[in-house]
Structures are given as structure tokens and as C-alpha cells.
Amino acid sequence: MKRNTRNCAALVGALALVGGAASSVGATTEPPSEGGAMLAGFILPDSASSIRWESFDRPLIEAACAEAGIECLIQNAEGDVENMSTIADQMITQGVGVLAIVNLDSESGAAIQERAAAAGVRNIDYDRLTLGGSADVYVSFDNVAVGTAQGEGIIECLGGPEAADGARIIQLHGSPTDNNATLYREGYQAAIADSGIETVGEEAVPDWDNAQAAVIFEQLLTAAGGDIDGVLVANDGLSLAAQQVLADAGLTLPTTGQDATPEGLRAILEGTQCMTVYKPVAEEANAAVAAAAALLNGEEIDTSVTIDNEVAEIPYVQAEIQSIFISDVHIPVDDGFVAYADVCNGIEDLCTENGIVDPGGEAMVETTVAEAMVETTVAEAMVETTVAG
């Protein structure tokens, strides 16, 4: 299977800012100390739409903040617009110099950024662009490229361009209030536009809610008479919901995804999902913290790429993405993005067949061999001592 990788040199300049820092002040959710440490606030969107926010983004941001020598407040709005607004106001009161948000929708995000800017706080759009906002920089992946990878992925999953011509699919889009979902859709619909694929049903899933996705997809599948060849899905969570509906209908069809979650990767190995898009969150988190450090230091963001947020062209730091098919599942495991056990527990044979190695298992084997060598050496020494005696 082919790999689809998008690189952006702008990320290198952003990451270099982190490397230049020397302090080891840790990330915290407590109020800032009286020592005058540079302070940044990060507000994550929820913990329900994707496991990434708490499992990946939070610890990665914490580690990058410690490395950069800035104090960071990290909280999660848990999908509540009012809660995010309240958290933002509290952080502004606590004295953050930079506020990074993953907005729940552009309107509420723009309102938060307007208040922050009025208080002299610099703004970062993290992962999601706030249309009509006042962010000083946008740090994310190339979201159109993510969608392009998904569109090219469904064509490949259907057997390639010739086989895909005339295929019938359903499209399950992300939340209509998330601008990223709009960009994903732009990418994958452009990718399949001239493929001959027929979309027999499509709908957006409010708030990326997996339970709603199952209900919506079941209705779309019923309306299509169950006669489809694949499903173009915006992320792993929605894809897994669609897969369960397909299983209940006695169908196994190729589906796409995004985020390279352990569950999505397992589904690829088990044959119920065809591909996902791997977004190394460490690169995005590091770049966001690097941007925060730069803004706190009064420095400009080193990138030549910009994006229109409907108010102005603002600096845009992009991180790399990669398509993951079954032959590529080892990549996020090898990178340490996901744990071997989370992907392979109970399906170790499938992991072995696809070149996925347990790093801990390798270490254990090496330790066992070393111990065996020591034991052999000790035994030989004892024999020699006995003979000599």
C-alpha cells in the first residue's frame, strides 16, 4: 500500500524555539507562582470526541512546556462552550501572556480571543482555526491534506482507480461547527471528484458524537438499501461506530478514519477499517508550545505560510500527516505514539504478521539472554572452582 505524507518546513523553525530554552519549569494546572515565570494557558475541547486530547495532547504539551521553561495551565472544556469561556476568563485573570484554544465553534472561540486580546494576551489557534477570531498564529496539521489522504485512501481501499469507478459510498462528515471538518471534507471530496465514485448518502455528525454517528449512519445505510461498497469517514471514532452498524447488518466494507487511535489501528488489523490518517500530535504540541514561547518573548513566528481566518492572513505552522494502511500500522507503534499492548493485546498474531514488534518484548528477550549468559558464566566459574578445589 502507498503512503501519503505531507511535510512542512515551517515546523522546523517553530520547533527550534523549544530547543533554545533552558529552564525546567513544569506544566501545571495550579495558579502561577510568584516567581514571575512566563505563563501560557491551553484549553482542550473535550475528552469524548477523541482520546487524543487527554491521552496525547495534554501530556505532550506538559512535557514541551517543561522543556521550554514556561509555566502552562492546561484545562479541558469537556465540550461545553460556557465552560470554555469561564476557563478562558479565569486564565486571563491568572495572568497568562498567551492563550491557546481548541475552539468548540468559531463564534465562541472568537469571543474568547477578543477578550484575551483586549487584556493584552496573545492568542493561538491550536488544531482548529477560529474563523473571525484574533489569533496571532494557527498551529495545526494541513487539514485539507488530511482529507485528501482520506479521499485517496477510499479509492485505494476500493481496489484502485479502475475498481473504484462506479462504486457506491456513504460519506460521514465531522461536526458542522468544526472548521477542520469543513477542510477535511474539502480535501476528500476533491480527491474523489473525478473517480467515478457515487456518493449515495452523506451527513455531518454533530459534535463528533459517536453515538449519534451510529444512528445517522444506520439511517443512511437503510436509505441506500444496504447497497454500498465503502464508507468515507472523517475520523476513527465515527468509523468504529459505522463499522458496528455494518457488522449488525452482516456487512464488512472498507472504511476510512483519522487519528491513528489504538482502536482504529486494531480495526485495520482485523479488517473492518481500511486506513486512518496518522497525525503525530507531538509535532503539533511542540510547535504550539514553541509558538507560545516565542510570543511570550516578543518574537515573531518563523513561518512563511499563512492562512485566512476571515479577518486577516495569520501565520500558519503546519505539522506532517501520513496515511496508514495495514502495512503501515507499525509506524505509530514504532514512534511510540500508541502502545503495542493497546493495539495488539489479544491479536498478537495479526501484529506479528504485519511486522509490529513489542518494544518491551524485545527488551525482555535481551534481558533474558543477558541473564542466561551471566548464569552460564557463574555456573562455569563454580565448576572451575570445584575442579580446582
Stockholm file with secondary structure:
# STOCKHOLM 1.0

chainA/1-389         MKRNTRNCAALVGALALVGGAASSVGATTEPPSEGGAMLAGFILPDSASSIRWESFDRPLIEAACAEAGIECLIQNAEGDVENMSTIADQMITQGVGVLAIVNLDSESGAAIQERAAAAGVRNIDYDRLTLGGSADVYVSFDNVAVGTAQGEGIIECLGGPEAADGARIIQLHGSPTDNNATLYREGYQAAIADSGIETVGEEAVPDWDNAQAAVIFEQLLTAAGGDIDGVLVANDGLSLAAQQVLADAGLTLPTTGQDATPEGLRAILEGTQCMTVYKPVAEEANAAVAAAAALLNGEEIDTSVTIDNEVAEIPYVQAEIQSIFISDVHIPVDDGFVAYADVCNGIEDLCTENGIVDPGGEAMVETTVAEAMVETTVAEAMVETTVAG
#=GR chainA/1-389 SS CCCCEECCTHHHHHHHHHHTCCCCCCCBSSCCCTTCCCEEEEEECCSSSCTHIIIIIHHHHHHHHHHHTCEEEEEECTTCHHHHHHHHHHHHHHTCSEEEECCSSHHHHHHHHHHHHHTTCEEEEESSCCTTCCCSEEEEECHHHHHHHHHHHHHHHTTSHHHHTTCEEEEEECCTTCHHHHHHHHHHHHHHTTTTCEEEEEEECGGGCHHHHHHHHHHHHHHTTTCCSEEEESSHHHHHHHHHHHHHTTCCCCBCCSSCCHHHHHHHHHTSCCCEEECCHHHHHHHHHHHHHHHHTTCCCCCSCEEECSSCEEEEEEECEEEECGGGTHHHHHTTSSCHHHHHTTCHHHHHHTTCCCHHHHHHHHHHHHHHHHHHHHHHHHHHHHHHC
#=GC SS_cons         CCCCEECCTHHHHHHHHHHTCCCCCCCBSSCCCTTCCCEEEEEECCSSSCTHIIIIIHHHHHHHHHHHTCEEEEEECTTCHHHHHHHHHHHHHHTCSEEEECCSSHHHHHHHHHHHHHTTCEEEEESSCCTTCCCSEEEEECHHHHHHHHHHHHHHHTTSHHHHTTCEEEEEECCTTCHHHHHHHHHHHHHHTTTTCEEEEEEECGGGCHHHHHHHHHHHHHHTTTCCSEEEESSHHHHHHHHHHHHHTTCCCCBCCSSCCHHHHHHHHHTSCCCEEECCHHHHHHHHHHHHHHHHTTCCCCCSCEEECSSCEEEEEEECEEEECGGGTHHHHHTTSSCHHHHHTTCHHHHHHTTCCCHHHHHHHHHHHHHHHHHHHHHHHHHHHHHHC
//
